[in-house]
Amino acid sequence: MTVLIRRLAGHLARGLVMILVVTTVSFFVIRSVPGDPMAAKYEKLVEQGMSPEAAQRAVEVLYGFAPSGGLWQQYVDYMTGLLRLDLGQSLTVPGVGVSTVLFSAAKWTILPVLAGTLLSFLVGVVLGVYAAIRRSGKLGDALAISGSLLHGVPQYVLALLLMAVFTTLIPILPAGGTADIMYEPGLNAGYIGSLIQYATLPVLTYALASYGGWILAMKSSVVTVLGDDFILAAELRGMKRGIVFRYIARNAILPLFTILALSLGMLFGGAIFIERIFNYPGLGLMLIDSITNRDYALMGGAFLLITGAIIVANIVADLFYTVIDPRVRSGEGAP
């Protein structure tokens, strides 16, 4: 337990340093991008006949704030705000805090990507085991080929194909959006059913896009485990095939849990192409809009959220692997 706590403390220290570095680099890189929406709005108001003072006040009212001081002073103010969990004001949505915008977009990314990732993980793991055990037969070949084909197809191609099939050739699903406007948002059957219907294509795209990677990784892991001595010993003892199968699956799946944890951390980045194609207002689409609108605060907040999620996922993956793998636990007391 002491070793586990020390490892956690080390991860947290490295994570904080990484967040500081990413936040600092992103702050200066973002502000080096040409274009300033507040300055452009100010100049437009002046051209329309406003006095400079009135235009400045109008911009402050519109966006809810006005940056002051030099670049270093803005950096100090920004870092001070982060200590208070204040990410600043968004320019894309004037007068609204960055945290509010991020949380609003996150719900449209986390749930579909999480559902698609877990679905592909479960299906890929199960079929990966069968593909490895039946690798010399037609079923194993078919499963391996399906994984290789889907693994090589870009996400946006899958999204376009699914949209063409299920919204045009067989029009049973909506082409884009989050829910039917006829239903009032809330915990009612009509709205929830509409949410599921509109999320079906994004979830299916996420699942198919990652299914190939899971089945190929699981097949490779199972093939490696099949050559271990304990599997040979179990077979020589005459253990039932179902028990041997559980031994194989339990040991082969361990490395995939680390990949799964990292994948869940990456889901905060969203899938820009999928969200763009299905007009799903998630974090990926929000990040593109913030770059287009030169929304410095929103870009910084998005990068910070993605970085934090990946760091947390790394910590969870390491600690989880320590808990579930007895070989790692047995080595905790080693020097």
C-alpha positions as CSV (number, residue, x, y, z in Angstrom):
1,M,0.0,0.0,0.0
2,T,2.9,2.4,0.8
3,V,4.4,1.7,-2.6
4,L,1.0,2.4,-4.2
5,I,0.6,5.7,-2.4
6,R,4.1,6.7,-3.4
7,R,3.4,5.9,-7.0
8,L,0.2,7.9,-6.9
9,A,2.0,10.9,-5.4
10,G,4.6,10.7,-8.2
11,H,2.0,10.6,-10.9
12,L,0.2,13.6,-9.4
13,A,3.4,15.6,-9.2
14,R,4.3,14.8,-12.8
15,G,0.7,15.5,-13.8
16,L,0.7,19.0,-12.3
17,V,4.0,19.8,-13.9
18,M,2.7,18.6,-17.3
19,I,-0.5,20.7,-16.9
20,L,1.6,23.8,-16.0
21,V,3.8,23.3,-19.1
22,V,0.8,22.6,-21.5
23,T,-1.1,25.6,-20.1
24,T,1.9,27.9,-20.5
25,V,2.7,26.8,-24.0
26,S,-0.9,26.8,-25.2
27,F,-1.4,30.3,-23.7
28,F,1.5,31.9,-25.7
29,V,0.9,29.8,-28.9
30,I,-2.8,30.7,-29.0
31,R,-2.1,34.4,-28.6
32,S,0.4,34.3,-31.4
33,V,-2.4,33.3,-33.8
34,P,-3.3,36.3,-36.1
35,G,-6.6,37.9,-35.6
36,D,-8.4,39.5,-32.6
37,P,-12.3,39.3,-32.7
38,M,-12.6,42.0,-30.0
39,A,-10.4,44.4,-32.0
40,A,-12.3,43.6,-35.2
41,K,-15.6,44.3,-33.5
42,Y,-14.2,47.5,-32.0
43,E,-12.9,48.7,-35.4
44,K,-16.3,47.9,-37.0
45,L,-18.2,49.9,-34.5
46,V,-15.8,52.9,-35.0
47,E,-16.3,52.7,-38.7
48,Q,-20.1,52.8,-38.2
49,G,-19.7,56.1,-36.4
50,M,-19.2,55.3,-32.8
51,S,-16.7,57.2,-30.8
52,P,-13.6,55.1,-29.6
53,E,-14.8,55.4,-26.0
54,A,-18.3,54.3,-26.8
55,A,-17.1,51.4,-29.0
56,Q,-14.8,50.2,-26.3
57,R,-17.6,50.2,-23.7
58,A,-19.9,48.4,-26.3
59,V,-17.3,45.7,-26.8
60,E,-16.9,45.2,-23.0
61,V,-20.6,44.9,-22.6
62,L,-20.9,42.5,-25.6
63,Y,-18.1,40.1,-24.5
64,G,-18.4,40.7,-20.7
65,F,-14.7,41.7,-20.2
66,A,-11.8,43.5,-21.7
67,P,-8.2,42.2,-21.5
68,S,-5.8,44.8,-20.2
69,G,-2.0,45.0,-19.7
70,G,0.8,43.3,-21.7
71,L,1.1,39.7,-22.6
72,W,2.9,38.7,-19.4
73,Q,0.4,40.5,-17.3
74,Q,-2.4,38.6,-19.1
75,Y,-0.5,35.4,-18.5
76,V,-0.3,36.1,-14.7
77,D,-4.0,37.1,-14.6
78,Y,-4.9,33.9,-16.5
79,M,-2.8,31.6,-14.2
80,T,-4.3,33.4,-11.1
81,G,-7.8,32.8,-12.5
82,L,-7.0,29.1,-13.0
83,L,-6.1,28.8,-9.3
84,R,-9.6,30.0,-8.6
85,L,-11.0,27.6,-11.2
86,D,-11.9,30.6,-13.4
87,L,-11.1,29.9,-17.1
88,G,-12.3,33.3,-18.3
89,Q,-15.0,34.5,-20.6
90,S,-15.8,33.0,-24.0
91,L,-15.8,35.2,-27.1
92,T,-17.7,32.6,-29.2
93,V,-20.6,32.9,-26.7
94,P,-20.4,36.5,-25.4
95,G,-20.9,36.9,-21.7
96,V,-20.7,33.2,-20.9
97,G,-17.9,31.6,-18.9
98,V,-15.6,29.1,-20.6
99,S,-16.4,26.5,-18.0
100,T,-20.1,26.7,-18.9
101,V,-19.4,26.3,-22.6
102,L,-17.1,23.4,-22.0
103,F,-19.5,21.5,-19.8
104,S,-22.3,22.2,-22.3
105,A,-20.3,20.7,-25.1
106,A,-18.8,17.8,-23.0
107,K,-22.2,16.1,-22.5
108,W,-22.6,15.7,-26.2
109,T,-19.1,14.2,-26.6
110,I,-18.7,12.0,-23.5
111,L,-21.9,10.0,-23.7
112,P,-21.7,9.0,-27.4
113,V,-18.0,8.4,-27.4
114,L,-18.1,6.5,-24.1
115,A,-21.0,4.3,-25.4
116,G,-19.2,3.6,-28.7
117,T,-15.9,2.9,-27.0
118,L,-17.3,0.5,-24.5
119,L,-19.4,-1.3,-27.1
120,S,-16.5,-1.7,-29.5
121,F,-14.3,-2.9,-26.5
122,L,-16.7,-5.6,-25.4
123,V,-17.4,-6.9,-28.9
124,G,-13.8,-6.6,-30.0
125,V,-12.5,-8.5,-26.9
126,V,-15.0,-11.3,-27.2
127,L,-14.5,-11.8,-31.0
128,G,-10.7,-11.3,-30.6
129,V,-10.5,-14.3,-28.3
130,Y,-12.4,-16.4,-30.9
131,A,-10.3,-15.1,-33.7
132,A,-7.2,-16.2,-31.9
133,I,-8.5,-19.6,-30.9
134,R,-9.9,-20.3,-34.3
135,R,-7.1,-18.6,-36.2
136,S,-6.5,-21.6,-38.4
137,G,-10.2,-21.8,-39.5
138,K,-12.5,-19.7,-41.7
139,L,-14.2,-18.0,-38.7
140,G,-10.8,-16.8,-37.3
141,D,-9.8,-15.5,-40.8
142,A,-13.1,-13.7,-41.3
143,L,-12.9,-12.0,-37.9
144,A,-9.3,-11.0,-38.4
145,I,-10.0,-9.6,-41.9
146,S,-13.0,-7.6,-40.6
147,G,-10.8,-6.1,-37.9
148,S,-8.1,-5.2,-40.4
149,L,-10.5,-3.6,-42.9
150,L,-12.3,-1.5,-40.3
151,H,-9.1,-0.5,-38.6
152,G,-7.8,0.9,-41.9
153,V,-10.9,3.0,-42.7
154,P,-10.8,6.6,-41.5
155,Q,-13.6,7.7,-39.1
156,Y,-15.0,10.3,-41.5
157,V,-15.3,7.7,-44.3
158,L,-17.3,5.4,-42.0
159,A,-19.5,8.3,-40.9
160,L,-20.3,9.3,-44.5
161,L,-21.0,5.7,-45.5
162,L,-23.3,5.2,-42.5
163,M,-25.1,8.5,-43.2
164,A,-25.6,7.5,-46.9
165,V,-27.0,4.1,-46.0
166,F,-29.2,4.9,-43.0
167,T,-30.4,8.4,-44.0
168,T,-30.7,8.1,-47.8
169,L,-30.8,4.5,-49.0
170,I,-32.6,3.2,-46.0
171,P,-33.9,6.4,-44.3
172,I,-34.6,5.1,-40.8
173,L,-32.3,7.5,-38.8
174,P,-31.9,11.3,-38.7
175,A,-29.0,12.8,-40.6
176,G,-27.8,15.2,-37.8
177,G,-28.5,17.1,-34.7
178,T,-29.1,16.0,-31.1
179,A,-32.8,15.6,-30.7
180,D,-36.1,16.3,-32.4
181,I,-37.3,19.9,-31.6
182,M,-40.8,18.6,-31.3
183,Y,-40.0,17.1,-27.9
184,E,-39.5,19.2,-24.8
185,P,-36.1,18.5,-23.1
186,G,-36.4,16.6,-19.9
187,L,-36.9,13.2,-18.4
188,N,-39.7,12.1,-20.7
189,A,-40.0,9.1,-23.0
190,G,-40.3,11.1,-26.2
191,Y,-37.2,13.2,-25.6
192,I,-35.1,10.3,-24.4
193,G,-36.1,8.2,-27.3
194,S,-35.2,11.1,-29.7
195,L,-31.8,11.4,-28.0
196,I,-31.1,7.7,-28.6
197,Q,-32.3,7.9,-32.2
198,Y,-30.1,10.9,-33.0
199,A,-27.1,9.4,-31.2
200,T,-27.3,6.0,-32.9
201,L,-25.2,7.0,-36.0
202,P,-22.4,8.8,-34.0
203,V,-22.2,5.9,-31.5
204,L,-22.2,3.3,-34.3
205,T,-19.4,5.2,-36.1
206,Y,-17.3,5.4,-32.9
207,A,-17.8,1.7,-32.3
208,L,-16.9,0.6,-35.8
209,A,-13.9,2.9,-36.0
210,S,-12.3,1.4,-32.9
211,Y,-13.6,-2.2,-33.2
212,G,-10.8,-3.2,-35.5
213,G,-8.1,-2.1,-33.1
214,W,-9.7,-4.0,-30.2
215,I,-10.1,-7.3,-32.0
216,L,-6.6,-7.2,-33.5
217,A,-5.0,-6.3,-30.1
218,M,-7.0,-9.0,-28.3
219,K,-6.2,-11.6,-30.9
220,S,-2.5,-10.8,-30.6
221,S,-2.6,-10.9,-26.8
222,V,-4.4,-14.2,-26.7
223,V,-2.0,-15.8,-29.2
224,T,0.9,-14.7,-26.8
225,V,-0.9,-16.2,-23.8
226,L,-1.6,-19.5,-25.6
227,G,2.2,-20.1,-25.6
228,D,2.6,-19.6,-21.8
229,D,3.5,-22.6,-19.6
230,F,0.4,-22.4,-17.4
231,I,-1.9,-22.9,-20.3
232,L,0.0,-26.1,-21.3
233,A,-0.1,-27.2,-17.7
234,A,-3.9,-26.7,-17.5
235,E,-4.4,-28.7,-20.7
236,L,-2.2,-31.5,-19.5
237,R,-4.2,-31.7,-16.3
238,G,-7.3,-32.3,-18.3
239,M,-9.1,-29.1,-17.3
240,K,-12.4,-28.4,-19.0
241,R,-12.1,-26.3,-22.1
242,G,-14.3,-23.6,-20.6
243,I,-12.0,-23.2,-17.6
244,V,-8.9,-22.9,-19.8
245,F,-10.8,-20.4,-22.0
246,R,-11.4,-18.2,-18.9
247,Y,-7.7,-18.4,-17.9
248,I,-6.7,-17.3,-21.4
249,A,-9.2,-14.5,-21.6
250,R,-8.4,-13.2,-18.1
251,N,-4.7,-13.0,-18.7
252,A,-4.9,-11.7,-22.3
253,I,-7.2,-8.9,-21.5
254,L,-4.9,-7.3,-18.9
255,P,-2.9,-5.1,-21.4
256,L,-6.1,-3.9,-23.0
257,F,-7.4,-2.3,-19.8
258,T,-4.5,0.2,-20.0
259,I,-5.4,1.0,-23.6
260,L,-9.1,1.3,-22.6
261,A,-8.3,3.8,-19.8
262,L,-6.2,5.9,-22.2
263,S,-9.0,5.8,-24.8
264,L,-11.4,7.1,-22.3
265,G,-9.1,9.9,-21.5
266,M,-8.8,10.8,-25.2
267,L,-12.6,10.9,-25.6
268,F,-12.6,14.5,-24.2
269,G,-10.9,15.5,-27.4
270,G,-14.0,14.5,-29.2
271,A,-14.0,13.3,-32.8
272,I,-14.0,16.4,-34.9
273,F,-14.9,14.8,-38.2
274,I,-17.8,12.8,-36.8
275,E,-19.2,15.7,-34.9
276,R,-19.0,17.9,-38.0
277,I,-20.6,15.4,-40.2
278,F,-23.5,14.6,-37.8
279,N,-23.7,18.2,-36.6
280,Y,-23.2,17.1,-33.1
281,P,-22.3,20.0,-30.8
282,G,-19.5,18.2,-28.9
283,L,-16.0,19.2,-27.7
284,G,-14.4,18.6,-31.1
285,L,-16.8,20.9,-33.0
286,M,-16.5,23.5,-30.2
287,L,-12.7,23.4,-30.5
288,I,-12.9,24.0,-34.2
289,D,-15.4,26.9,-33.7
290,S,-13.1,28.5,-31.0
291,I,-10.1,28.3,-33.4
292,T,-12.2,29.9,-36.2
293,N,-13.4,32.7,-33.9
294,R,-10.0,33.2,-32.3
295,D,-11.6,32.5,-28.9
296,Y,-8.4,32.4,-26.9
297,A,-10.0,31.6,-23.5
298,L,-12.1,28.8,-24.9
299,M,-9.2,27.3,-26.8
300,G,-7.1,27.3,-23.7
301,G,-9.9,25.8,-21.6
302,A,-10.4,23.0,-24.2
303,F,-6.6,22.2,-24.3
304,L,-6.5,22.2,-20.5
305,L,-9.5,19.8,-20.3
306,I,-8.1,17.4,-22.8
307,T,-4.7,17.5,-21.1
308,G,-6.1,16.9,-17.7
309,A,-8.3,14.0,-18.9
310,I,-5.3,12.3,-20.5
311,I,-3.2,12.7,-17.4
312,V,-5.9,11.3,-15.1
313,A,-6.5,8.4,-17.5
314,N,-2.8,7.6,-17.4
315,I,-2.8,7.6,-13.6
316,V,-6.0,5.5,-13.4
317,A,-4.6,3.0,-16.0
318,D,-1.3,2.6,-14.0
319,L,-3.1,2.1,-10.7
320,F,-5.8,-0.1,-12.1
321,Y,-3.2,-2.3,-13.8
322,T,-1.4,-2.6,-10.4
323,V,-4.6,-3.7,-8.7
324,I,-5.8,-6.3,-11.3
325,D,-2.4,-7.8,-12.3
326,P,-1.0,-10.1,-9.5
327,R,2.4,-10.1,-11.1
328,V,2.7,-6.3,-10.5
329,R,1.4,-6.6,-7.0
330,S,3.9,-9.3,-6.1
331,G,6.7,-7.0,-7.2
332,E,5.7,-4.1,-5.0
333,G,8.0,-5.1,-2.3
334,A,10.9,-5.6,-4.6
335,P,13.7,-3.0,-4.4
